[in-house]
Amino acid sequence: MVEAGTMTMDQRTRTPLSVSGTMPLTMVSRDEKRIVCAVRGKEDTRRFLANLGFAEEAEVKIISELGGNLIVAVKGARVAISRAMASRILVR
């Protein structure tokens, strides 16, 4: 791991492990709007989430939680993702 300002990076995947002032999407309360600041994980995971609309600076809002999955509003669409996937999305 390497410190880069307020961001801790994983050298192997070159993705953020944590960013000061952020939290995983799983920690956000329902109906609370947040901004995506980073997506963690392997390249395939980051690409998958980006294709769903979870890109840096995208506004997201938790609509509901059903059976461990989250329904999230992102870029005008409602998307269902698992808690595991949601934990990879860092928001501020």
SEDOVO-995331 format. One line per field, with one value per atom (N, C-alpha, C, O): residue number from 1; x, y, z; residue in one letter. Coordinates in nm, 2 decimals. Example, Ala and Ser with C-alpha at 12.3 -4.5 7.8 and 13.67 -1.06 7.14 Angstrom:
2
nr = 1 1 1 1 2 2 2 2
x = 1.32 1.23 1.32 1.42 1.28 1.37 1.29 1.34
y = -0.57 -0.45 -0.33 -0.33 -0.22 -0.11 0.00 0.11
z = 0.78 0.78 0.78 0.85 0.71 0.71 0.79 0.80
rest = a a a a s s s s
***
This chain:
92
nr = 1 1 1 1 2 2 2 2 3 3 3 3 4 4 4 4 5 5 5 5 6 6 6 6 7 7 7 7 8 8 8 8 9 9 9 9 10 10 10 10 11 11 11 11 12 12 12 12 13 13 13 13 14 14 14 14 15 15 15 15 16 16 16 16 17 17 17 17 18 18 18 18 19 19 19 19 20 20 20 20 21 21 21 21 22 22 22 22 23 23 23 23 24 24 24 24 25 25 25 25 26 26 26 26 27 27 27 27 28 28 28 28 29 29 29 29 30 30 30 30 31 31 31 31 32 32 32 32 33 33 33 33 34 34 34 34 35 35 35 35 36 36 36 36 37 37 37 37 38 38 38 38 39 39 39 39 40 40 40 40 41 41 41 41 42 42 42 42 43 43 43 43 44 44 44 44 45 45 45 45 46 46 46 46 47 47 47 47 48 48 48 48 49 49 49 49 50 50 50 50 51 51 51 51 52 52 52 52 53 53 53 53 54 54 54 54 55 55 55 55 56 56 56 56 57 57 57 57 58 58 58 58 59 59 59 59 60 60 60 60 61 61 61 61 62 62 62 62 63 63 63 63 64 64 64 64 65 65 65 65 66 66 66 66 67 67 67 67 68 68 68 68 69 69 69 69 70 70 70 70 71 71 71 71 72 72 72 72 73 73 73 73 74 74 74 74 75 75 75 75 76 76 76 76 77 77 77 77 78 78 78 78 79 79 79 79 80 80 80 80 81 81 81 81 82 82 82 82 83 83 83 83 84 84 84 84 85 85 85 85 86 86 86 86 87 87 87 87 88 88 88 88 89 89 89 89 90 90 90 90 91 91 91 91 92 92 92 92
x = 0.08 0.00 0.09 0.20 0.04 0.11 0.02 -0.10 0.06 -0.02 -0.01 0.10 -0.12 -0.12 -0.21 -0.33 -0.16 -0.24 -0.34 -0.29 -0.47 -0.56 -0.62 -0.72 -0.55 -0.60 -0.50 -0.38 -0.54 -0.46 -0.48 -0.59 -0.38 -0.39 -0.34 -0.24 -0.40 -0.36 -0.26 -0.30 -0.13 -0.03 -0.06 -0.04 -0.12 -0.14 -0.25 -0.23 -0.36 -0.47 -0.48 -0.56 -0.40 -0.40 -0.54 -0.58 -0.61 -0.74 -0.74 -0.66 -0.83 -0.82 -0.88 -0.98 -0.80 -0.85 -0.94 -1.04 -0.91 -0.99 -0.95 -0.84 -1.05 -1.03 -1.09 -1.20 -1.01 -1.06 -1.20 -1.22 -1.29 -1.42 -1.52 -1.62 -1.48 -1.57 -1.62 -1.57 -1.72 -1.77 -1.82 -1.85 -1.83 -1.89 -2.04 -2.10 -2.09 -2.23 -2.32 -2.43 -2.28 -2.36 -2.39 -2.48 -2.31 -2.33 -2.42 -2.46 -2.47 -2.56 -2.70 -2.75 -2.77 -2.91 -3.00 -2.96 -3.12 -3.21 -3.25 -3.27 -3.27 -3.31 -3.20 -3.23 -3.08 -2.97 -2.89 -2.85 -2.88 -2.80 -2.65 -2.62 -2.57 -2.43 -2.36 -2.43 -2.23 -2.15 -2.05 -1.98 -2.04 -1.94 -1.80 -1.78 -1.71 -1.57 -1.47 -1.36 -1.50 -1.41 -1.48 -1.58 -1.43 -1.48 -1.36 -1.27 -1.37 -1.26 -1.29 -1.40 -1.18 -1.20 -1.11 -1.04 -1.13 -1.05 -1.11 -1.22 -1.03 -1.07 -1.21 -1.29 -1.24 -1.37 -1.48 -1.59 -1.46 -1.56 -1.58 -1.70 -1.48 -1.49 -1.56 -1.64 -1.53 -1.59 -1.74 -1.82 -1.77 -1.91 -1.99 -2.10 -1.94 -2.01 -2.01 -2.11 -1.91 -1.91 -2.02 -2.08 -2.03 -2.14 -2.28 -2.37 -2.29 -2.42 -2.45 -2.56 -2.34 -2.35 -2.28 -2.28 -2.21 -2.13 -2.00 -1.89 -1.99 -1.87 -1.84 -1.93 -1.71 -1.68 -1.76 -1.79 -1.81 -1.89 -2.04 -2.12 -2.08 -2.22 -2.29 -2.25 -2.41 -2.50 -2.57 -2.63 -2.58 -2.65 -2.74 -2.71 -2.84 -2.93 -2.99 -3.03 -2.98 -3.04 -3.19 -3.25 -3.26 -3.41 -3.46 -3.55 -3.41 -3.46 -3.35 -3.26 -3.38 -3.30 -3.39 -3.48 -3.36 -3.45 -3.36 -3.28 -3.38 -3.30 -3.15 -3.09 -3.10 -2.95 -2.91 -2.79 -2.99 -2.96 -3.01 -3.10 -2.94 -2.98 -3.03 -2.98 -3.14 -3.19 -3.14 -3.17 -3.07 -3.00 -3.04 -3.04 -3.07 -3.09 -2.96 -2.89 -2.92 -2.80 -2.82 -2.87 -2.79 -2.80 -2.94 -2.95 -3.04 -3.18 -3.24 -3.35 -3.16 -3.21 -3.21 -3.14 -3.29 -3.28 -3.21 -3.25 -3.11 -3.03 -3.02 -3.01 -3.04 -3.02 -2.88 -2.83 -2.81 -2.68 -2.67 -2.74 -2.58 -2.56 -2.49 -2.43 -2.50 -2.42 -2.27 -2.20 -2.23 -2.08 -2.04 -1.93 -2.12 -2.08 -2.09 -2.01 -2.20 -2.22 -2.10 -2.07 -2.05 -1.93 -1.81 -1.72 -1.80 -1.69 -1.70 -1.60 -1.82 -1.84 -1.82 -1.89 -1.72 -1.70 -1.77 -1.76 -1.84 -1.92 -1.88 -1.82 -1.91 -1.88 -2.01 -2.02
y = -0.12 0.00 0.12 0.13 0.23 0.35 0.46 0.47 0.56 0.67 0.78 0.81 0.82 0.93 1.04 1.04 1.13 1.24 1.18 1.12 1.18 1.12 0.99 0.94 0.93 0.81 0.70 0.72 0.58 0.47 0.38 0.33 0.35 0.27 0.13 0.11 0.04 -0.10 -0.10 -0.08 -0.13 -0.13 -0.23 -0.21 -0.35 -0.45 -0.42 -0.43 -0.37 -0.34 -0.19 -0.15 -0.11 0.04 0.10 0.19 0.05 0.10 0.15 0.10 0.24 0.30 0.19 0.13 0.18 0.10 0.18 0.13 0.31 0.40 0.54 0.57 0.63 0.77 0.84 0.81 0.94 1.01 1.08 1.13 1.07 1.13 1.05 1.10 0.93 0.85 0.73 0.70 0.66 0.53 0.45 0.49 0.31 0.23 0.26 0.31 0.23 0.26 0.18 0.23 0.07 -0.01 0.06 0.03 0.17 0.24 0.36 0.42 0.39 0.50 0.47 0.36 0.56 0.54 0.55 0.62 0.50 0.50 0.65 0.73 0.68 0.82 0.92 1.04 0.89 0.98 0.99 0.89 1.11 1.12 1.14 1.20 1.07 1.07 1.08 1.06 1.11 1.12 1.01 0.99 0.93 0.83 0.89 0.98 0.85 0.91 0.80 0.84 0.67 0.57 0.44 0.42 0.35 0.21 0.12 0.13 0.03 -0.07 -0.20 -0.23 -0.28 -0.41 -0.43 -0.35 -0.55 -0.59 -0.51 -0.46 -0.51 -0.43 -0.47 -0.39 -0.60 -0.65 -0.60 -0.56 -0.60 -0.55 -0.40 -0.35 -0.32 -0.18 -0.14 -0.05 -0.22 -0.20 -0.23 -0.16 -0.34 -0.38 -0.27 -0.23 -0.22 -0.11 0.02 0.09 0.05 0.17 0.16 0.26 0.04 0.02 0.04 0.07 0.01 0.03 0.18 0.22 0.26 0.40 0.45 0.57 0.36 0.39 0.44 0.38 0.56 0.63 0.74 0.79 0.78 0.89 1.02 1.05 1.08 1.20 1.17 1.27 1.05 1.01 1.03 0.98 1.08 1.09 0.96 0.91 0.91 0.78 0.80 0.88 0.72 0.72 0.58 0.52 0.53 0.40 0.42 0.50 0.34 0.34 0.24 0.27 0.12 0.02 -0.10 -0.11 -0.18 -0.30 -0.42 -0.43 -0.52 -0.64 -0.76 -0.79 -0.84 -0.97 -0.96 -1.04 -0.85 -0.83 -0.76 -0.73 -0.74 -0.66 -0.52 -0.49 -0.43 -0.29 -0.24 -0.28 -0.16 -0.10 0.05 0.12 0.09 0.21 0.30 0.24 0.42 0.52 0.58 0.63 0.56 0.62 0.66 0.58 0.78 0.83 0.81 0.77 0.83 0.82 0.68 0.67 0.58 0.45 0.38 0.43 0.28 0.20 0.07 0.00 0.04 -0.07 -0.15 -0.10 -0.29 -0.38 -0.43 -0.49 -0.42 -0.48 -0.55 -0.51 -0.64 -0.71 -0.62 -0.53 -0.66 -0.59 -0.59 -0.50 -0.71 -0.73 -0.63 -0.56 -0.61 -0.51 -0.37 -0.28 -0.34 -0.21 -0.17 -0.05 -0.27 -0.24 -0.19 -0.14 -0.22 -0.18 -0.03 0.02 0.03 0.17 0.26 0.25 0.35 0.45 0.58 0.63 0.63 0.76 0.86 0.83 0.99 1.10 1.17 1.27
z = 0.00 0.00 0.00 0.06 -0.07 -0.08 -0.04 -0.08 0.04 0.08 -0.04 -0.08 -0.08 -0.19 -0.14 -0.17 -0.06 -0.01 0.10 0.20 0.07 0.17 0.12 0.17 0.02 -0.04 -0.02 -0.05 0.02 0.03 -0.09 -0.11 -0.17 -0.29 -0.28 -0.20 -0.34 -0.36 -0.48 -0.59 -0.45 -0.56 -0.67 -0.79 -0.63 -0.73 -0.83 -0.95 -0.78 -0.87 -0.90 -0.99 -0.83 -0.85 -0.83 -0.90 -0.73 -0.69 -0.55 -0.47 -0.52 -0.38 -0.28 -0.30 -0.17 -0.06 0.03 0.08 0.05 0.13 0.09 0.05 0.11 0.08 0.20 0.25 0.26 0.37 0.35 0.24 0.44 0.43 0.35 0.31 0.32 0.24 0.32 0.43 0.26 0.32 0.21 0.10 0.23 0.13 0.12 0.21 0.00 -0.03 0.07 0.10 0.12 0.21 0.34 0.42 0.37 0.50 0.49 0.59 0.37 0.34 0.38 0.35 0.44 0.48 0.36 0.26 0.37 0.26 0.23 0.32 0.10 0.06 0.08 0.06 0.11 0.13 0.00 -0.05 -0.06 -0.18 -0.15 -0.05 -0.22 -0.21 -0.35 -0.45 -0.35 -0.47 -0.47 -0.38 -0.58 -0.60 -0.61 -0.69 -0.53 -0.54 -0.59 -0.64 -0.57 -0.62 -0.62 -0.55 -0.70 -0.71 -0.69 -0.76 -0.59 -0.56 -0.63 -0.66 -0.64 -0.70 -0.82 -0.86 -0.87 -1.00 -1.11 -1.11 -1.22 -1.34 -1.39 -1.43 -1.39 -1.44 -1.36 -1.41 -1.22 -1.13 -1.15 -1.16 -1.16 -1.18 -1.32 -1.32 -1.42 -1.55 -1.55 -1.60 -1.48 -1.46 -1.39 -1.44 -1.28 -1.21 -1.29 -1.28 -1.36 -1.44 -1.55 -1.58 -1.61 -1.71 -1.66 -1.73 -1.52 -1.46 -1.42 -1.39 -1.43 -1.40 -1.28 -1.25 -1.21 -1.09 -1.13 -1.10 -1.19 -1.22 -1.12 -1.05 -1.12 -1.03 -1.05 -1.17 -0.95 -0.95 -0.98 -0.99 -1.00 -1.02 -0.89 -0.79 -0.90 -0.78 -0.76 -0.86 -0.64 -0.61 -0.49 -0.40 -0.48 -0.37 -0.35 -0.44 -0.23 -0.19 -0.19 -0.12 -0.27 -0.28 -0.18 -0.10 -0.17 -0.08 -0.07 -0.15 0.03 0.05 0.05 0.13 -0.04 -0.05 -0.04 -0.13 0.06 0.07 0.06 0.00 0.12 0.11 -0.01 -0.02 -0.11 -0.23 -0.21 -0.14 -0.28 -0.27 -0.40 -0.51 -0.39 -0.51 -0.50 -0.41 -0.61 -0.60 -0.73 -0.84 -0.70 -0.82 -0.86 -0.77 -0.98 -1.04 -1.18 -1.26 -1.21 -1.35 -1.41 -1.53 -1.33 -1.38 -1.39 -1.44 -1.35 -1.35 -1.21 -1.12 -1.19 -1.07 -1.10 -1.19 -1.01 -1.04 -0.91 -0.80 -0.92 -0.81 -0.81 -0.91 -0.69 -0.68 -0.54 -0.45 -0.53 -0.41 -0.31 -0.35 -0.18 -0.08 -0.10 -0.08 -0.16 -0.18 -0.29 -0.28 -0.40 -0.50 -0.44 -0.47 -0.36 -0.31 -0.21 -0.20 -0.15 -0.06 -0.13 -0.07 -0.26 -0.34 -0.39 -0.44 -0.37 -0.42 -0.30 -0.20 -0.31 -0.21 -0.24 -0.36 -0.14 -0.17 -0.06 0.04 -0.09 0.00 0.02 0.10
rest = m m m m v v v v e e e e a a a a g g g g t t t t m m m m t t t t m m m m d d d d q q q q r r r r t t t t r r r r t t t t p p p p l l l l s s s s v v v v s s s s g g g g t t t t m m m m p p p p l l l l t t t t m m m m v v v v s s s s r r r r d d d d e e e e k k k k r r r r i i i i v v v v c c c c a a a a v v v v r r r r g g g g k k k k e e e e d d d d t t t t r r r r r r r r f f f f l l l l a a a a n n n n l l l l g g g g f f f f a a a a e e e e e e e e a a a a e e e e v v v v k k k k i i i i i i i i s s s s e e e e l l l l g g g g g g g g n n n n l l l l i i i i v v v v a a a a v v v v k k k k g g g g a a a a r r r r v v v v a a a a i i i i s s s s r r r r a a a a m m m m a a a a s s s s r r r r i i i i l l l l v v v v r r r r
***
